């Protein structure tokens, strides 16, 4: 991810607050909520905005993208799928919706 893309992503306040919480040491989505003051669905959705709607992502690509946010990419993938923001089929992920 280049600097322009990262700056664009962090221009959205909930993404910036989520990212800042991770930088400050949040290790779980619950800790992100505690440090950022965001509701859990908002914090998790802030992470999902990095994915283009309708585009398919192999698991390896998803892992790389999530590593930019937090080293436990498997946990973040589970939260994104559990929250209904990403779908998974045969190791391929897709962002749900168009927002």
N, C-alpha and C positions, 0 to 999 in steps of 0.2 A: 504494500500500500504506500503510495507516494504522499508527500507532505500536503499537496493540494487536496487530495481526496480526504485525508485525515482532518484537515482544517474544515473542510465542508461538512464532514460528519459531526465534528465537535461544535459546529455553529448552532446546532439544535440544543436547547438548554437541558433537556432530560438526558441526552447522550453525554453532554459535558459533565453533568453532575455524576452520572454513573461511572464514567471514566475516571473522574477525579477520586471517587471513592475507592476504585481499584488501585489507583496510584498511591493512595494513602494507606493501603494495606488491607482493604476488604478482601476476605477469602471466600465468601459465600454470597449468594444473592441476598440473603438476609442481612449480612453485614453491609452490602451496598445500600440496602434500604435504610439501615441505621445511620450510615454516614452521610447519605445523600438527602435523606428526608423524602425520598420518592416512595410511592406505593410499589409493591413487588411487581405487579403487571406492567407498570410504567418503566421500571428499571430493566426488566427483561426485554420489553419491546424496544427500548433504546438500543439494546445490543442487536436486535433483529433487523433494524433499519439498514444495516450494512449490506443486506442481501437484496438483490433486485427481485421484484415480484415476477413469478412465472419462470425465472431462470433456474436451471438445474445445476446443482453443485455436488461434485463427488465428495465423499466424506473427507478425503485428504485435504481438499481445498477449504472445506468448512473448518477443519482443525486449524489450518494455517491462519484463517481469518480470525477465529476466536482466540488464538494464541496472542494476537495483538491486544486483546482485552484482558485475558487472564490465562495463566498457564494450565489450568485444569479445563481444557477444551471439552472433554467428555461430559463434565458436569454441566457446562453451559449448553452443550447440544441437547442434553436431556431436558433442561429447563425450557429451552426454546420449543422443543417438540411438545413437552407437557403443557406449555402455555398455549399451544395451538398456533404458534407463530411460524414454525417450520413444520413441514411434513417430511417423512422419511420412508423410502421404499427401495429395497435392494441396495442400500448404501448410498443412495442419491437423495439429496435434500432439496427442498423447494420452499421458498417463502410463500406464505398464505396471504391472500388479499392483495390489494393494490395500494395501501397507504404506507 
